[in-house]
Amino acid sequence: MAPFCRVLIVDDELLVRQGIKHLLNWEKEGFQIVGEAASGTEALELIQQLEPHIVITDIVMPVMDGAELTRIVKARFPEIEVIVLSSFGEFDYVRSTFQSGVADYILKPKLEATHLLEVLKRTAQQIPSLKLELAPTDKNTTVQVLLDMLMDGFGVELDEEDATFPYDSFRMLGAECKPSGDKNAVLTTAELLKKRMQAELVVSLEQSVYFPLRSEAGRVVLLINLNEQESSQLAAAARRLDEWTSEQKLEARWTLGEPFSDYTEVGDHYKLHFLKMSDYRFFLADPDCLLIAGELPYMPPVEEKFDLPRFSEQLSKQQFESAFSELLAYVQGAPHFYKKDVFEFKSFLSNVIFNMTIVLGRLEVDASHLEEAKYRYFKEIGDAAHISEAIVLMEAFVSDAEAVLATRKQGAGNPNMAMLLAYIGEHYAEPLSLTELAKHFHFNPSYLSTYFSAHNKEGFSEYLNKIRVEKAAELLLADTASISEISGMVGYSDHSYFTKVFKKITGLSPSHYRKQYVNQKRD
């Protein structure tokens, strides 16, 4: 059988690369996609490694465009043929690439399977060392292509004649290399783990079939189709792989996912179950442990949710000792509930720090260094690889806050002010005014204004705005209501004024705040 014609796809748009990959049954037509790159610079690195016969490249890309890439490729690797992708308006630009030896071009708006295949075959015939033949239909190859499409989010199914799965049960077995500054070392380790995994399965599950799944760099995952009665053998194989990794002193962690029966759900199962299960390690005492679905550590049935409104109320009433004690008890107990979402937990910690800095900023203390340090805490909590790191950071911030509170002036604990602040904390969502507050406590409004400013860092209006923004920030992080709804929920009838006040206090608009601390999870 003649070798495949190897193809490298170069385009800075991921969707374009995926569309090209799924436009043809490449192997069936005698071609094989050996890699993809997002720029000309990245493509040159891959060309040396993968030695493609044909490079399909976009003409307009950042860093190094297709024209420059073509000139370099034809100078360094004259045997490689280049096909250029372009839009209508770029045709004159494309024409200049023919001087560098480009083989052909395709207009993106007219990119479709038949035309692409014609150009590929015409180009392949110009390669003397390659005799292109149609590869015979290989059912395993067909299944692999389909799985790649499912992992990329395409909803497709096998034809009945191509259905090669002998069993109804599927499981994912994978290894994740620990992050390292040496990218090549990580990739080398991943390839070694893949070969060892396949060798182990050949011996342990002789009748099973398995396929590699497209995953992130440094992670190797196989989809295993097996008889449910072989689950115990698969678990034993995972243990042997984990032991071998330890013996070889390789920086990797193994996960054996739960069974599922519908192969068309492979993409969703990978994201919603397998990767989520791998994330349990953030909370577990041993982050490098082998995880096997059905053999996970004991977890208490119910976790008592942290009462953030109560915490904020305690801070407003200056009940710092009890507030900090309850907070640290919750954070230190979090590792017992390892199935919680890592991103949500980190966002919760950042939200608590944000609220604490607002409260401390109202007191007669110098909390400026905490205000500046909070962004460093946000980043370090976001970068934490294990909950132990996040706990240390939270304890450090509380310790810093206690040190700031120890410098309070003697009169900072005024009981009358505590009542005023507590009332505002309970009624902030109402159309509260200084006149109404004075009426409730039987004060003269003018005297209350002077009294409030004399015993509090801010005046009444500034303080009320800070309370409302603090509550709005909690609701934004919860991500259950629209920004317009939140505006009304915290006492603002004018949405644009709410946005202006929120940005003045936090430095971010409500939408930017939500995007920065919540929507990262979806990306």
C-alpha positions in Angstrom: 0.0 0.0 0.0 1.4 3.4 -1.0 2.1 5.8 1.9 -0.3 8.6 2.8 0.3 12.1 1.4 1.1 14.0 4.6 -0.6 17.4 5.0 0.0 20.3 7.5 -2.8 22.9 8.0 -1.8 26.4 8.9 -4.5 29.0 9.8 -4.8 31.4 12.8 -8.5 30.6 13.1 -9.3 27.4 15.0 -12.7 27.0 13.4 -11.2 27.2 9.9 -8.7 24.5 10.8 -11.4 22.2 12.2 -13.6 22.8 9.2 -10.8 21.8 6.8 -10.0 18.7 8.9 -13.6 17.5 8.8 -14.3 18.4 5.2 -12.9 15.1 3.8 -12.4 11.5 4.8 -8.7 12.2 4.4 -7.3 8.7 4.9 -9.8 7.2 2.5 -8.6 9.6 -0.2 -4.9 8.8 0.4 -4.1 11.8 2.6 -3.2 12.2 6.2 -3.3 15.4 8.4 -0.2 15.2 10.4 -0.5 18.5 12.3 -1.9 22.0 12.4 -0.4 25.4 13.3 -1.8 28.9 14.1 1.0 30.9 12.5 3.9 30.7 10.0 6.4 30.6 12.8 4.7 27.6 14.5 4.3 25.9 11.1 8.1 26.0 10.5 8.8 24.2 13.7 6.3 21.5 12.9 7.5 21.1 9.3 11.0 20.0 10.6 9.4 17.5 12.9 6.5 16.2 10.7 8.0 16.4 7.2 4.7 17.0 5.4 4.4 16.6 1.6 1.8 19.5 1.4 1.3 22.6 3.5 -2.2 24.3 3.3 -1.8 27.8 4.6 -3.9 30.9 5.1 -2.4 34.0 3.4 -3.2 36.5 6.2 -1.9 35.6 9.7 -0.2 37.3 12.6 3.5 36.9 13.4 4.4 35.4 10.0 1.9 35.4 7.1 1.4 32.8 4.4 3.5 34.7 1.8 6.5 34.8 4.0 6.0 31.2 5.1 5.8 30.1 1.4 9.1 31.8 0.6 10.9 30.2 3.5 9.4 26.7 2.9 10.4 26.7 -0.8 13.9 27.9 0.1 14.5 25.4 2.9 12.3 22.5 1.8 11.9 22.7 -2.0 10.3 19.3 -2.1 7.3 20.5 -0.1 4.3 21.8 -2.0 2.3 24.8 -0.7 -1.4 25.5 -1.3 -2.6 29.0 -0.3 -6.0 29.9 1.2 -7.3 33.4 0.6 -10.3 35.7 0.3 -11.4 37.5 -2.9 -9.8 40.8 -1.9 -6.4 39.1 -1.4 -6.0 37.7 -4.9 -3.3 40.2 -6.0 -1.4 39.4 -2.9 -1.8 35.6 -3.5 -0.6 36.1 -7.1 2.8 37.3 -5.8 3.3 34.0 -3.9 3.4 32.1 -7.2 6.8 33.7 -7.7 7.9 31.8 -4.6 6.7 28.5 -6.0 3.2 28.1 -4.5 1.5 25.1 -6.1 -2.1 26.3 -6.1 -4.6 28.5 -4.3 -8.1 28.1 -3.0 -10.6 30.9 -2.3 -12.0 30.5 1.2 -15.6 31.4 0.2 -15.5 28.6 -2.4 -13.8 26.0 -0.1 -15.7 22.8 -0.4 -14.8 19.1 -0.4 -14.8 18.4 -4.1 -12.7 21.3 -5.1 -10.3 20.8 -2.2 -9.8 17.2 -3.1 -9.1 18.1 -6.8 -6.5 20.6 -5.7 -4.9 18.2 -3.3 -4.6 15.4 -5.9 -3.3 17.8 -8.5 -0.7 19.0 -6.1 0.3 15.5 -4.9 0.9 14.4 -8.5 3.7 17.1 -8.7 5.6 15.3 -5.9 8.0 12.8 -7.7 8.6 10.7 -4.6 4.9 10.2 -3.9 2.6 7.9 -5.8 -0.8 8.7 -4.6 -3.3 5.9 -4.4 -6.7 5.7 -2.9 -6.3 4.0 0.5 -8.7 1.0 1.1 -11.5 1.7 3.5 -10.3 1.0 7.0 -13.1 0.8 9.6 -10.8 1.6 12.4 -9.6 4.7 10.5 -13.3 5.7 9.9 -14.0 5.4 13.6 -11.0 7.4 14.6 -12.0 10.2 12.2 -15.5 10.1 13.7 -14.2 10.3 17.3 -12.0 13.3 16.4 -15.1 15.0 15.0 -17.1 14.2 18.2 -14.3 15.5 20.4 -14.4 18.7 18.3 -18.2 19.1 19.0 -19.6 17.8 15.7 -22.8 15.8 16.0 -22.2 12.8 13.9 -22.8 9.0 14.0 -21.4 5.9 12.5 -23.2 4.2 9.6 -24.4 0.8 10.6 -21.8 -0.9 8.3 -19.0 1.0 9.9 -20.1 0.4 13.6 -17.0 -1.6 14.8 -17.7 -1.3 18.6 -18.2 -4.9 19.8 -19.4 -3.9 23.3 -21.9 -1.5 24.9 -19.6 -0.1 27.5 -17.0 2.6 27.2 -14.5 4.0 29.6 -11.7 6.6 29.4 -8.2 5.9 30.7 -5.8 8.8 30.7 -2.6 10.2 32.1 -1.8 13.9 32.7 1.7 15.1 32.8 2.5 17.7 35.5 3.0 21.2 34.2 6.7 21.9 33.4 8.7 24.7 31.9 10.1 22.3 29.4 7.4 21.8 26.8 9.3 19.2 24.8 9.9 17.1 27.9 6.2 17.1 28.6 5.4 16.0 25.1 8.1 13.3 25.2 6.7 12.0 28.5 3.1 12.0 27.1 4.2 9.9 24.1 6.0 7.4 26.5 2.9 7.1 28.6 0.7 6.5 25.6 2.9 3.6 24.4 3.0 2.1 27.8 -0.7 2.4 28.2 -1.3 0.7 24.8 1.2 -2.1 25.7 -0.5 -2.7 29.0 -4.0 -3.0 27.4 -2.8 -5.4 24.8 -1.8 -7.8 27.6 -4.6 -7.0 30.1 -7.7 -6.7 27.9 -7.1 -8.8 24.8 -10.6 -8.5 23.5 -11.2 -4.8 24.0 -10.7 -2.1 21.4 -9.4 1.3 22.1 -8.8 4.6 20.3 -6.7 7.7 21.3 -8.8 10.8 21.9 -7.8 14.3 20.9 -6.9 16.1 24.1 -4.8 18.9 25.6 -1.0 18.9 25.2 0.6 16.8 28.0 -2.5 14.7 28.4 -3.0 11.2 26.9 -6.5 9.7 26.9 -7.8 6.4 25.4 -11.4 5.5 24.8 -11.8 1.9 25.7 -14.7 -0.3 24.4 -14.9 -3.3 26.7 -17.2 -5.9 28.1 -18.4 -4.7 31.5 -17.1 -7.9 33.1 -13.6 -6.7 32.2 -13.9 -3.6 34.4 -11.9 -5.2 37.2 -9.1 -6.1 34.8 -9.0 -2.5 33.5 -8.8 -1.2 37.1 -5.9 -3.5 37.8 -4.2 -2.3 34.6 -4.6 1.3 35.7 -2.9 0.4 39.1 0.0 -1.2 37.3 0.4 1.8 35.1 0.4 4.1 38.2 3.0 1.9 39.9 5.2 1.9 36.7 5.0 5.7 36.5 6.2 5.9 40.1 9.0 3.4 39.5 10.1 5.4 36.4 9.9 8.7 38.4 7.7 10.2 35.7 5.7 13.4 36.6 2.2 12.1 35.6 -1.2 11.3 37.2 -3.6 8.6 36.1 -7.4 8.7 35.9 -9.9 5.9 35.0 -13.3 7.4 34.2 -16.8 6.0 34.8 -18.5 3.8 32.3 -20.9 5.2 29.7 -22.8 3.6 26.9 -23.4 6.1 24.1 -20.2 6.7 22.1 -21.7 9.8 20.4 -21.5 11.5 23.9 -17.7 11.1 24.0 -17.0 14.8 23.7 -19.4 15.9 26.4 -18.4 13.0 28.6 -14.8 13.9 28.4 -15.4 17.6 29.3 -18.2 17.1 31.9 -17.1 13.9 33.6 -13.5 12.8 32.9 -11.8 16.2 33.2 -14.0 17.1 36.1 -13.0 13.9 37.9 -9.3 14.8 37.2 -9.9 18.2 38.9 -10.8 16.4 42.2 -7.1 16.2 42.8 -7.1 19.9 43.6 -8.9 19.1 46.9 -7.5 15.7 47.7 -4.6 15.3 50.2 -2.5 13.5 47.6 -2.8 15.4 44.3 -0.8 12.7 42.5 -3.0 9.8 43.4 -4.6 7.4 41.0 -8.3 8.1 40.5 -10.7 5.3 39.6 -14.4 5.9 39.2 -16.2 3.8 41.8 -13.2 3.7 44.1 -13.0 7.4 45.1 -12.4 8.5 48.7 -15.3 8.9 51.1 -17.0 12.3 50.9 -19.6 13.5 53.4 -23.1 13.5 51.8 -23.9 17.2 52.4 -21.6 20.3 52.6 -23.0 23.2 54.5 -22.9 26.2 52.2 -20.9 29.1 53.4 -23.3 31.9 54.4 -21.8 34.8 52.6 -24.6 37.3 53.5 -24.1 36.5 57.2 -20.4 36.9 56.8 -20.9 40.3 55.2 -23.3 41.3 58.0 -20.8 40.2 60.6 -18.2 42.4 58.9 -20.6 45.3 58.8 -21.3 44.9 62.5 -17.6 44.7 63.2 -17.9 41.1 64.6 -14.5 40.3 63.0 -13.4 37.5 65.3 -16.5 35.3 64.7 -16.6 36.2 61.0 -12.9 35.3 60.4 -13.2 32.1 62.5 -16.2 30.8 60.6 -14.5 31.7 57.3 -11.3 29.8 58.0 -13.3 26.8 59.4 -15.1 26.6 56.1 -12.0 27.0 53.9 -10.0 24.5 56.0 -12.9 22.0 55.7 -13.3 22.4 52.0 -10.9 19.5 51.1 -13.4 17.0 52.4 -15.8 18.0 49.6 -13.5 17.3 46.6 -16.3 17.3 44.0 -16.9 21.0 44.1 -16.0 23.1 41.1 -12.4 24.4 41.4 -13.1 27.7 39.6 -16.1 28.5 41.7 -14.2 27.8 44.9 -11.4 30.1 43.8 -13.9 32.8 42.8 -15.5 32.5 46.2 -12.2 33.1 47.9 -11.5 36.2 45.7 -15.0 37.5 46.4 -14.4 37.2 50.2 -11.2 39.1 49.9 -12.9 41.8 47.8 -15.7 42.2 50.5 -13.1 42.3 53.3 -11.1 45.1 51.7 -14.3 47.1 51.2 -15.3 46.8 54.9 -11.8 47.5 56.1 -11.7 50.5 53.9 -14.6 52.1 55.8 -12.9 51.9 59.2 -10.5 54.4 60.7 -7.5 52.3 59.7 -4.8 52.4 57.0 -5.8 49.5 54.8 -4.1 50.9 51.6 -1.5 48.1 51.4 -4.3 45.5 51.6 -6.2 47.3 48.9 -3.1 47.0 46.7 -2.3 43.5 47.8 -5.7 42.1 46.9 -4.9 41.8 43.2 -1.8 39.8 44.0 -4.0 37.5 46.2 -6.5 37.2 43.3 -3.8 36.1 40.9 -2.0 33.7 43.3 -5.3 32.1 44.3 -6.2 31.7 40.6 -2.8 30.1 39.9 -3.0 27.7 43.0 -2.4 24.1 41.9 -3.7 22.6 45.1 -6.1 23.7 47.8 -3.3 23.7 50.4 -1.9 26.7 48.6 -5.2 28.5 48.5 -5.8 27.9 52.2 -2.4 29.4 53.1 -3.2 32.5 51.0 -6.6 32.9 52.7 -5.0 32.5 56.1 -2.4 35.1 55.2 -5.0 37.6 54.1 -7.0 37.2 57.3 -3.8 37.6 59.3 -3.1 40.8 57.4 -6.6 42.0 58.0 -6.3 41.3 61.7 -3.1 43.3 61.9 -4.8 46.2 60.2 -7.7 46.0 62.6 -5.3 46.1 65.6 -4.3 49.6 64.6 -7.9 51.0 64.9 -8.4 54.2 66.9 -9.9 53.8 70.3 -13.2 55.3 69.3 -13.6 53.1 66.2 -16.0 50.8 68.0 -18.7 53.4 68.6 -21.9 51.5 69.4 -24.2 54.1 67.9 -22.3 53.9 64.6 -22.5 50.2 64.7 -26.3 50.4 64.9 -26.4 52.9 62.0 -24.1 50.7 59.8 -26.1 47.6 60.7 -29.4 49.3 59.7 -27.9 50.3 56.4 -26.6 46.8 55.8 -30.1 45.4 56.3 -32.0 48.1 54.2 -29.5 49.0 51.5 -31.8 47.6 48.7 -34.5 50.0 49.7 -34.7 53.7 48.5 -32.8 54.7 51.6 -31.9 58.3 52.2 -30.2 60.2 55.0 -33.5 61.8 55.9 -35.2 58.4 56.3 -32.3 57.1 58.4 -32.4 60.1 60.6 -36.2 59.7 61.1 -35.8 56.0 62.0 -33.2 56.8 64.7 -34.9 60.1 65.8 -31.9 62.3 64.7 -31.9 65.7 63.1 -30.8 65.0 59.4 -28.3 67.8 59.5 -26.8 66.6 62.8 -26.8 62.9 61.6 -24.9 63.9 58.4 -22.2 65.6 60.5 -22.1 62.7 63.1 -21.8 60.1 60.4 -18.9 61.8 58.7 -17.2 62.4 62.0 -17.3 58.7 63.0 -17.0 57.0 59.7 -14.4 57.2 56.9 -17.0 58.0 54.3 -20.1 60.1 54.3 -23.6 58.5 54.2 -24.0 58.4 50.4 -20.5 57.1 49.8 -20.9 54.4 52.4 -24.3 53.4 51.0 -22.8 53.1 47.5 -20.0 50.9 48.8 -22.5 48.6 50.5 -24.6 48.3 47.4 -21.6 47.7 45.2 -20.4 45.0 47.6 -23.7 43.2 47.4 -23.8 43.7 43.6 -20.4 42.0 43.3 -21.7 39.0 45.2 -24.6 38.7 42.8 -22.4 39.2 39.7 -20.2 36.3 40.9 -23.3 34.1 41.4 -24.1 34.6 37.7 -27.8 34.0 38.1 -29.3 37.4 37.3 -28.7 39.9 34.6 -26.8 43.1 35.3 -30.0 45.2 34.9 -31.8 43.0 37.4 -28.9 43.2 39.9 -29.0 47.0 39.6 -32.5 47.0 41.0 -31.8 44.3 43.5 -29.2 46.4 45.3 -31.3 49.6 45.3 -30.5 51.5 42.1 -33.4 52.5 39.9 -31.1 54.0 37.2 -29.0 51.2 35.5 -26.5 53.6 34.0 -25.9 55.3 37.4 -25.3 51.9 38.9 -22.7 51.1 36.3 -21.0 54.4 36.9 -20.8 53.9 40.7 -19.7 50.3 40.3 -16.8 51.2 38.1 -15.8 54.1 40.3 -15.5 51.9 43.3 -14.1 48.6 41.8 -12.2 50.0 38.8 -14.3 47.7 36.5 -17.7 47.9 34.9 -20.2 45.3 36.1 -19.9 43.4 32.8 -16.1 43.4 32.9 -16.2 42.3 36.5 -18.4 39.4 35.7 -16.4 38.4 32.6 -13.1 38.5 34.6 -14.2 36.5 37.6 -17.0 34.3 36.2 -17.0 33.8 32.4 -13.4 32.5 32.4 -14.9 29.3 33.5 -16.8 28.9 30.3 -13.8 29.6 28.0 
